[in-house]
Amino acid sequence: MSVKKIKEALSNIDKKLDSLLTKGVQLTEGVTEKKPGGAKAFKETLRGLDVIGDKITGKFKKVPKIGYFEAVTKKPKLTLFVMTVIVLLIGSQALHLIGSIEGDIEVYLPPGDPSTETLNEIREDWPTDLIIIYVTVGKNDDITDLPVLEEMSRVEEALDYNKTDYGENDSISYILSISSIIKEINNATGGNYSIPDKEKTDLILSQLAGSEELERLIKDTDGDGTNDSAVIMMGMPRNANQTEVLDRTEDAVKNTAICSMTVTGQPAIMKAVQERTFMEFMKVVPLMFIFTAIVLFFFHRTLKLVVIALLPMLYAILVTFGFLGMVKDYVVIAPQIILVAPLLFAFGIGDALYISNRFAEEKTENIRKRTISSVKFVQKAIFLTSITTALGFASLMIGTLKPLFTLGFALAIGIMACWIISVTLVPCLIILLKYKKRYELKSWKGFGKVPINNRKKILAVTLIFLIISLGVCLPNIRTSADYYLMAPQDEPSVIKMQEYSQRFDAGQPGMMLVRADITSYNTLATIEYIEEMISKTAPHTKTLSIVGVMKMMKVNTTVATELLLGIIEEYNITLPDFIPEINITNVVIQYVTEQVIVESYWDLVVKAGAIPIIGGPELQSALIEEFYNRLSVEMRSIFINRDRTKTIVLIDMPVMPVDETKATLTKVDKVIDDYGTISGGSTTHLTGMAAILVAVNDLTIENQFVTMLAALIMCFIVLALLFRSIKFAAVTIIPVCFVVMYEPLAFVGANVELSLITMMIASIIIGVGIDYSIHLTHGIMHRGLRLSSVSKSVESSGISFLEATTTEVVALSAALIIPIASVRAFIIMIIIMLIISMLTALIILPAIYAIWIKEKRGVVVE
């Protein structure tokens, strides 16, 4: 705080004391008549306090007036050196951000969300991180050809070399593919865990043909009768080193000779996002500097201004990312963090431009005095715009989405860093470089009268567009929580994931958890019925459970008979005492060979309940228990936990628009509610990718309104305090409200969806767009509330607004090279809203001021 400000504060306190004490004297006038001596003493005390106050303020008058700007410009080289050292010390901490990007969609959910809680319970027993290897073959080959199956098996064995460790040693809990299914069946029918010869392989494939379970794993994508695509699904345990497993997987699929394999799935996409985020950042920042330098040179025709404007921005970006590196363990760093650089660059550069433009208008010959005068003149306006912009960013911290909290936090810190660095460095750089503006663009003479003379027409057109935006466009805004749109679209893992989603009707994996006695036939029968109802009510979904595996295990009459007799003997299933002794073997043989048709192990379990005399729940449970025992540890672990108290049903659906995903999810959950009642057990709603995306989408819409309202309220309060006028604050914020209400029109017109990234636009544009209105209002208040003041403010501000907007748009345009669809949509929307903000400040705000002045003709506010 400067000495001048301290002196003013003390003087104000002194005046307040005088006022309060004078009132006290007035209140004691009635007492004075009774006790004149006391009143006289009281007045003498007042005079004593005045003398003491005068002595204190007198001492401050003797202190030389050295303010902040006088201090930093006294030795500009030293100021530049000290600032550079501080920036480098803080900026070096940005290196800690490398590898800390969290690409998991779950980070967007609050800890207590039901989807997250169920998913965490599942994670205690099952891996939920799924690597997918997408396999394709040539025109003349088929996925089910023996050489292709053997090559798939070799890759699987190289990665998952221990089948009984639940992933503790090889970091692969299980593998599910057409080759692993064939090996499992071969192992369960007298062979070993390997791809058998062609004859047995063909037999197994013929038994599996047409099953829904098989359609999850292989596909004829072009309808020519051959299966040309397949997937290998690999589950990773929770504590696995995902980067190491993905690297091993990439190495394993490189040397395939017969088929082509691409690693994809959520972990692979997360890894791509982590690696590409900073790669794209390093591409964007230099382009921003180059593009902006060109624009600045066009407006000013000197490279000195380019240095004056860009160096503070470079320092501010370094400080912001350095600060993020310091606090990375306390916040969630998501891919959206890449937006910090272009947003700070675009919205922070205005401070340097306003100072330098004002410097060009000053007439003082002494460059230091001229610099100090210019920065003092604009400091209130740029401080106010920085505060309101920071508040717009900070409003993102109010919602429940943790990554947006981090983004809002970083941008708020960054924009204030821009202000501090700009007001410190820009004056020093102007002096050191001996800056002088060489080129003046013509002011907009005559334009200032346009909004004044056409104020009613302007407001009429404004209202028409508002009606269209809110009445027609708002209901038609499309929402999307497509996680894959936040990943680089040119990454092979992303391309293959989208292809997998389209061709296999998959891509949003989910799970239903069943807590019950999983050896009970009633439990498995309930699961089967739920799967059937889901297939009927939500046809795009695909389910797979332990029941589905039983259906894949084919048995004939001979095998069924041997199984039943062996289990009756092994589990010591006997007849009740009241039943006379009969030949159980004959009963079983007669029932199986003459009365029922058994095609799969599940058929056998179902029919075992109806075998005369010996059949029932006990025999069915024994058959189920035997099936579990015959499965390999790995196959069993896909569906059943280690203590056999829980099972999961895998439910997959394709990547769809969020509205369709939500409708499908609602249907699935209704089926579970209606038919998922299990005696002594329970079922959960669907959790996983689709459920989390829908929950995040709902939070996105909720946060959109909360953060927008918070930004408007906070900005209004700050304007009212700093303008010291509620009326001026209200008039200044009206155009920003119009801009926000135009947002639906921009969304629909630009064909952009409301997503996890674009939902931030309203809050950001409130903080940024209000800058134009603040500068215009500041000019009007400085000149006095007259029509001529409004006109001159528009004419003088117009070219500055155009320069600032052009610079911001060009800087933001550099981010369009980022191959992330949601980021591009965000940048396009920000550019559109910036232009609208500028136009509303130059056209609508003057029209409002003109109406206000017309109503208060003759009143001048200085």
N, C-alpha and C positions, 0 to 999 in steps of 0.2 A: 504493500500500500504506500503511495507517495506521500510526501510531507504535506502537499497541498490538500490532499483528501483528509489527512488526519486533522489538519487545521480547520477544515470545513466541518468535520464531524464534531470537533470540540465546540466550535462556534454555534452549531445547531443545538447541541446539548445546553449550552449557556443560555440561548434564547428560550428553550423549553423551560429551564429552571426559572427564568425571569417571569415567564407567562404563568407558570403554576404558582409561584410564590406571590405574584401580584394578585391572582385570584384569591389566594389565602388572605391577603391584606383586606381585600374587599369584603370577604366573609366575616372578618373580625371588626368591621366598622361599628357594629352595635355594641361590641364589648369595649371598644375604645372609650366610650362615654363613661363607663363604670370604672375602668382601670386604664387611664391614659398613660401611665408610666410603662405598662407592659407593651402597649402598641408601639410606643416610641423605641423601646429596646428591640422590638421585632424588626422595625424598619432599619435600625442601625445594623442589625445582623445581616439584612439583605444587602446593604451597601458594602459590608465587609466581604460577603461572598462575591459580589461584582468585582471588587478590587482584586481578590485572589484569582478569579477567572481571567481578568485582564492581564495579570502578571503571567499566567500560564500560557495564554495565547500569544502574549508579547514575546515570550522566549522562542516560540515556533516561528514567529515572523523573522527572527534573526537568522534562522537556518536557511541556507541557500536552497532554492527550488530546483531540485534534481529529480525528475520523474523517471519512469522506467525507460521510455523511449530516448530520453536524453542520455541515460546511462549506457544503453546498448549501442547507441550510435557514436558515443565518445571514442571508443576504440573498436571499430567494426571488425578488424582482423582478429582481435582477441575473442570477440563475441562469436565469430564464425568458427574459430578453432575450438573453443569450449563446447559449443553446440555440436560440432562434428564428433568430438571425443565422447560426449554423452550418448549421442545417437548410435555410434559404433558399439559402445558397451552394452546398450540395451538391445540393439538389433542383432548382436551375435547370439542372443538367446533363441532367435528364430530357428536355429539349427535343431533345437530339441523337438520341433514340430514334425520333422521327417519321420515317417512311419507311425505317426499318432492319429492319422485319419481313421475314424470309425465309420465304415460303410454299411453296417448292419441296420436294417429298417427299424429294429426294436428300440434303438436309441431315441426314437421320436416319441415313444410312449412313456407315460409316467409310471413309476414303480408299482403302483397299486392296480394297474389295469388288469381286468380278468384274463385277457388273452395272454398277457405276460406271465401272470401267476400260473396258469395252466401249463404254459410252455416251459417254465422253470421246473415244475413238477415232473414233466416228461423228461427233461434233461437229466434228472437224477438217475434215470435208468436207461435212457436211449440217447444216441447221438442225433442231433437235429441239424447239424451242418453237413450238407449233402453235396459232394462233388459229382458232377455228371460228365462222363466221357461220351461225346456224341460221335457215333460210328457211321460211316457211309462207305458203300462199295460202288464199283463201276457198273456200267450198263449190263454187262454179261455175267455179273456175279450176283449171288444171293447171300444175305446175312447168314442163312442157315446152312450154307455150304460148309463141309467139314473143315477145310483149310482156314476159313474165316473164323469159325468157332474156336479152332485151336489157337489162332493168333490172339483172339480176344482173351482166351484162357491164359496164355503166356503173359500177357500184360497184367491180368488180374493176380496171377501167382507171384509176379515180381513185386507188386505193391503190397498185397495182403498175404504175406508168407507164413503167418501164424493164424490158424483158423480158430484157436480156442482161447485167445488171450483178451478178447473183448477190446482189442485195439491198444492194449497197454504197451506192447512192444513195437508193433509196426504202424501204430497210429491210424489203422483202418479197422473199424468195428465190424463191418460187414460189406459184402458186395452183392448186389442184386442185378442180374442180367440174364439174357437167354442162355448164355454158356454156364452160368452158375446154377441156373434151374436144371439144366440137363445134367450137370455133374451131381446135383443133389438127388435127382431121381435115380440116376445110375447107382449112386451110393446106397440108396434105400431099397434097391431091388436086386441086391446080390453082387453088384460091382463095387468099384471104389470111387473116390471123389476125383473123377477125371472125365474128359470127353471120351465116350466109348467109340467103338468102331462105327463105320458108316451105317451098317444094318441096324444096330441098336439105336443110334442117334436118330435115324429116320423113323423108327418105331415110336420113340419118345415124342418126336415132333408131330407125328400123325395123331398121337393121343392128345397133344396140347392144342392142335389146330382149332381155330375158331373161338378159343376161350378169351374172355375179357381180360384175364390176367396176363395173357401173352401180348395183347395189344398195348399194354403199358411199356413193353420192352422192345418190340420190333414193329416195323411199319413198311407197307408198300405205299410210298408217297406219290408215285406217278401213275398208279393204276395199271401197270403192265403185267401184274401177276407175280412179280418177284419182290421180296422184301429187301429194300435197298438202304434202310436206315435202322439203327438200333441205339440203345443207350446202356451204359454201364453206370449204375448208381453206387456210390461209395460213401458210407457213413463214417464221419470222424468223431472220435470221443471229444468231450468238452475241453479237456486239458491238452489237446494235441497242438503241436506247432503247425498251424495251417500253412504258413509260408513254406516250411520245409516239405510238407506233404505235397503241396501243389508243385513245387520244384521237382520232386521225385516223379510225380505224375507226368509233368511235361516231358521229362527225360524219357520216361517209359514209352510214351506214344510217338516219339520222334522216329523211331526206327521200324515202324510197321511197313511191311512190304505189300500186303494184299488189300488192306482196307485203310481208310483215312480216319484219324481220330483227332478230335478237338476237345480240350478241357474247358468245361463251362460249369454252370451252377453258381449259387450265391457266393460261396467262398472265393471262387475264381474271379467273379465280377468285383467283389470287395477288394481283392488284391489289385486288380486293374485300376480301380478307382483310387486306391491309396498311391499307387505308383504314378498314375497319370495326373493327379491333382496338381502336384508341384511341377511336373513337367509342363503342363499347360500354363501354370502360373509364370514360369520362366519364359514362355513364348509370348504371353500377353503383355507383360510389363514393358519389355523393350518396344513392342509395337505401339503401346499407348504413348510412350515418350516420343517416338518418331512422328506419329500422327498429330499429336498435340503440338509438337514443335513446328510442324508445317503450318498449322492453323494460326498459331501465335505469330509466326513470322509474317504471315499474310496480313494480319491485322496491324502489326507494329513495325514491320520491315527492319527489325534489328535482332541480332542473335542475343544481345544482352538481356532483353526481356524474356527470351526463352530460358536462359539460365536462372533469372530472377524468379520465374514462375515454377519451373520444374524441380529445382534443387530442394525447396521446402517439401514438395510432394514426395520426393524420393526419401527424404529423412522421415517424414510422417509414416510412410508405409513400413520402413524399417523399424521404427519405434513400435508401431502397432503389432507387427508380427513378432517382434522381440518380446513384447509384453505378453502376447498369447503363449509364447514358448515358456515363459515363467510360470504361467497359471495352468498349463495344459493338463496337469493331474487333477484339477478341480473342476474342469468344464469338459463338455463333450465336443470334440472337434470333428465335424462332419464335412462331407464334400462341398457344402455351400460356402465354406470358408474361402474358397477360391474367388468368391465375389467381392471380398473385402478390398482387394487391390484396385480393381476398376472403379468401384463405387467411391472409395476414398479419393482416388485420383480425380475422378470427374467432379465430385461435389466439394472437394477441398481446395481446388485450384482457384476458385473464385476469389478467395481472400487476397491472394497475391495480385490478381488482376485489378481488383477494386482499389488497392493501395497504389499500384503503379499508374492506373488511369487518373486517380486523384492527384498524384505527383505531377503528371503532365499538365494539369489545370492550374496548379499553384504558380504564382507570379514572382515569388521571392527568389532573388538571385543566389543567395547562399544555399548550396545543395543540402547541407545538414539541416538547416532551419526549414527548408522546403520539404525535406523528407519527414521531419518530425511533425510539421504542420499537417501534411497529407495523411499520415497514419492516425493522428489524433482526430482528424475530421471524420474518418470512416470507421474508427475503432468501435463506436457504439453500434453501428449497423452490422459490422461483420461479427462482433461479439454476439449480437442478438440472433443473427442468422446461424451462427455456429451452435448456439444453445438450442435453438428450435430444431435444427437438423439433428443434433445429438439426441434430443428428446424423441424425435420421430424414430430414430434407430433404437433408442432405449425402450420404447414401447414394445418392441419384440421380446423383451425380457419378461414381460408380464405374464404371458401365456404359459402353458405346460409343456411346450415342445422344447426339449433341452438344446438341440442343435441351433434353434432359432434364438434361444437365450444367448448362446455363445456368439452368434453372428451379430445380434443387436449390441451386445457388450463390446465386441471388438470394434464395430463401426462407431459407437458412441465415444469410446476412448480415442479412436483414430481421428474423428472429426475435431475433437478438442485438441488433439496433438497437432493437427493441421493449423488450427487457429494460433496456438502458442508459438509454433515454429515459424509460421508466416509473419506474425507481427514482430517477431524477433529478428529473423533473418532477412526479410524483404527490405527493410530500411538499410540494413548493413550492406546488402548486395547492391542496392541502388547507389550508395555512396562509393563503394569499392569499384564498381564498374562504370561510375560516372554516367549513369543511364540518362538518356534524353530521347523522348519519343520523336521519331523521325517522320511518322506518317499519321495524319488525322483523317479518319473517316467522317464524312459529312453527317451532321446531326439530322434527326428526323423533323426538320422544321415543317410545320403545318400538320404533321400527323397527330400532334397532341390535341388538336381541336376536334378530331374525328370522333373519339368516344364521348366527348362533351356534347357535341351537336347532335349526336345520334344515340343518346343515352337510352331513350325509351325503346327504340328499335333493337338495340343491342340486348337489353334485358328481355325483350319479347322472344328474340331468337334463342337466347340462352335458355329460357323456360321451355321452348319447344324441344330443344335437344335434351334437356333434363327429362322431360316426359318420355321421349323415345328411349333414353338410356335406362330409366328406372322401370318404365311400364312394359317395354318390349324386350329390351336386351337382358335385363337382370334375370328374368325367369329362364332365359336360354343359355346362361353361362354353364359350360360343361366343367365338371370337376374330375380330377385325375390324381390318383396316388400311385401311378405306375412307377415302381421302384427302379426299373431298368432304364427309364428316361433320364435318370440322374447319373447314368454311367456313360462313358464315351461310346458313341454309336459306331465307331470304326474299330473297336476292339473285337478280335475273333471270338472271345468268350461271350460277348454281348450279342453278336450276330448269330452265333449258333444257339444261344438261349432263346432268341426270338424265333428262330427256325424250328427249334424243338417245341416251343409253345404252340406254334401254328400247326405243325404236322402231327404232334402227339396229343393235342388238346390237353396240354399240361403246362407247367411253369410256375404255378402257385401251389406248392406242396403244403398240405395240412394234415393234421392228425386229430383223431378222437380218442380220448383216453377212457378205458374201461377198468374200473376197480371192482373185481369180483372173483369168485372161484372159477378160474379158467379151465378147470377140468370138468366143470359141469356142462352137460349138454344144453341145458336151458340158456346158459350164458352165451354159448356159441350160436345157438339158434336165434337168439335175440340179435346178435351181431349180423348174422346172415340176413335177417329180415330188414334191419336198418340199411344194409347195403343195397338190397333190392329196391326199397322205397326211395333211396337217394337216386338210384339209376332212373327210376320212373319220374320223379319230380324235378330232378336237376340233371337232364340228360348229358350235359357237357362234362360232368364230373366222372372221375374214375376212382374206384375204391379197391383196396387190397388188404386182406386180413389173413389171419392164420386159417380161417375157413377156406379162403381162396387157395391157399397152399395145399390144403387137404383135397380140394377139388382137382388140383393139378396132378395129384398122385393117383394114377389109374390102377385099379385092381380088377382081376377077373374072378370067376366063380371059385376056382381052385385056391387062389391066393386068399380070397375072402374067407373061405372055409378054414384054411390053415391058421389064419390070423385069429379067428374067433375061438377055435379050439385051443390054440396056444395060450391065449389070454385067459380063457376060462380056467385052464390048468395053472398058469403062472400066478394069477391073482386069487386062486383058490375060491372061485365063485361056485357055491354049492346050492342045492335045492333046499327049500324050506323043509322042516321036519314033517309037516303034515302032508307033503306030497310024496306019493310012493316012488320008489326007485325006478328011474327010466334011463334009457340010453341017451345021454345028452348029445353024443356025437351024431347019432341018427337024426335027432331033432334039428340040429344045426344044419346038417347036410341037406336034409329035406327042405328046410326053409330057404336056404340060399339057392339051391339048384332048381326048385320047383315053384316057389311063390314070389320071389322078388328079383329085380334086376339091379345089380350092383355094378356101377361103372367107375366110381372113385372111392377114395377112402372116406370122404364125407358121406357118400351114399351109405357106406357100410355102418358108419356111426349112427346115422338116422334110422336105418332099418333094424339095427341091433336092439332098439328099444321095443320092437314089436315081436321079437322071437318068442315063440310060445314057451312058457314056464320059466326059462332061464333069462329071457331078455328083460331090459329095464334100465333105469338110471345107473345102477352099479356097473353093468356091462358097458354102457356107453362111456362112463367116466374112465373105465379101465382102458377102453380103446383109445380115448383121447390122450390119456397118460402115456400109453405105448407109442402113440404117434410122436409126441414130444420127445420121447427118449430116442426114437429112431432118427430124428432130425439131427443134422450137424449143429454144433454149438453156435456157429455163425448164423445159420438160417433161423434157428430158434430165437436168437437174440434180436433179430429184426422186429419181432412181434411180441415177444414175451420177456418180462424182466427176470432177473436171476432167481428170485424166490417164488416166482410163478403166482404172484398175487395181482398182477396187472397185465393188460394187453393193449395194444394200440391198433387202430384201423387207419391206414394211410388213405387219405382222400385228396385227390389232385384235381385241379381245374386249370383251364388255360388262362393266359394273361388277357383280361378283358377290360373294357371301360369300367370305372369304379362303380357306376350305377348298376351295371350288370353283375359285377362281382358281389355287390352288397345284396342284390336280389337273390342270387344263387346261394350266398352264405345264409341268408334268412331261411330259405327253403330247407337247407341241410340242417340247420339248428332246429327247425320246427319238426322235422322227421325224428331227430334225436329226442326232442321233448315228448313227442307223441308215442314213440315206440321203444324208447331206450330204458324203460323201467326194468331193473333186474333185481330179483329178490336177494337181499343181503349185499347188494353192490350198488354201484352208481356209474353214470356216464357223464362226460363233459361235452360242452359245445365244441365245435371245430376251432382249433387254434392253428397257428402257422402263418404263412405268408399272406393269404387272402384275408384272414381275420385281422391281422395286424394292420394291413393296408387300409381296410375299411375303418378301423378304429382311428388310425392316423388321419384319414380323410375327414372324419367327423370332427376331430380335434382341430384340424386345419381350418375348417369353416368357422368353428367357434372362435378360434384365435384371431381370425381375420377381423371379426367385428370387435372383439375385446381390445386388440392392439390399436385398431383404427380410432376407436372412441377415446382410448387413453392418450393417443398422440394428439388428437384435437384438443382435449381438455388441458393437457400439460402445456401445449403451445399457447393456448389462449391465456392461461394464467401468467405465463412468462411475459407475453406481449402486454398484458394489462399492467403488470408490475413495472416493466421497463419503459413503456410509453406513458405510464402514470395516467392512463385514461382507458376506461372500459369501452367507451365508444370507438376510439381509434383501434383498439384491439379487436373489437367485434367486426368493424368494417374491413380491417386487414385480413381477417381469417375467412371472410365470406367467399372470396375467390377460391381458396383452398378447399372449402366445402363443395363448391361447384366441381372442382377437379375430381374430388373423390366420387362424386355422383356421376361423373362422366366415365368412370372406370368400367362399368358394365358395357358401355358402348364401345370402348377401346378393346375390351376382351373379345367381344363378338366380332367387331370389325376386323381385328387382326387374327381371328380364328385361333385364339390362345386359350388353353384350359387353365382353370384354377388348380394349382398344384402346390406341393410342399415348398416350392421356391417362389412361384408367382404370387402366393398369398401374402407375401411380405410387401408387395408394391404399395398398397394403400398407406401403410404406416410410414414407409420410406418417403413416398412422394409428398406426404403432409409436411414432414420435416424439411425436405429439400425444396418443394414448390413454394413454400411460404417465404423463402428468401427473396423472391421477386417482389412480393407484396410488401415485405419489410422495407426494402430499399426505396420503393416508390413512396410509401407512407413517410419514411424518414425525410425524403426530399420535400414532400408537401408540408410536413410539420416545420421544417427548417425555413421554408419560404412564407408560411402562413396559409391558413385554410381559405384560399381564394380560387376561383376558376382559372385565373392566369397561372397560379402556382401548380395546379394539376396539369395544365397544358405543358408548362416548362419542364416539370418533372418527367412527364412521359417522353418529351423530346430528348432530354438529356440522358434519361435512363435507357431509352430504347436501344441505342447502339451498344451500350454496355451489356444489356440483357442478351442481345443477339450474339455478341462476342462470347459471353459466358456460356450460353446455350449451345452454340456451335462447338465450342471447345469441349464441353461436357459430352455432347453427342458423339463427336469424333473419338474422344477417349473411350467411351463405352463401346463404340463400334469395334474396337480392337478385340473385345471379348467375344465377338461373333465367330471368331476362328475356333473357339473351343467346341469340340465335337460332342457336346452334351445338349440334347434337345431342350431340356427344361431350362438350362442356362441361357440358351439362345432366345427362347420365348420370353424369359425374364428381361433380358437386355432390350429386346424389341419393345416390350411393354413400357419399360422405364423411359426409353427414348420418346415414345409417343406421349406419355404422361408429362414429361419434361416440357415438350413443345406446347402441350395444352396449358401447362402451368404458366409458361411465359406469355402466351396469348391472353389468358384470363387476367393476368396482372396488368398487361398493357391496354386491354380493351374493356373488360368487365369492371375492374377495380376503379379506373377513372370515371366510368359511367356512374358507379355507385357514389363516388365522391361528388360528382356533379349534381346528382339528385339531392344529396345531403346539403350541399352549399346553397342550392336553389331554395330549399326549404328554410335555411337559416341565412337568408340574404342580409348582407351588412355585418355579419358576425365574422371576425377575423381571429383565429387562434394562432398566436405566435409561439 
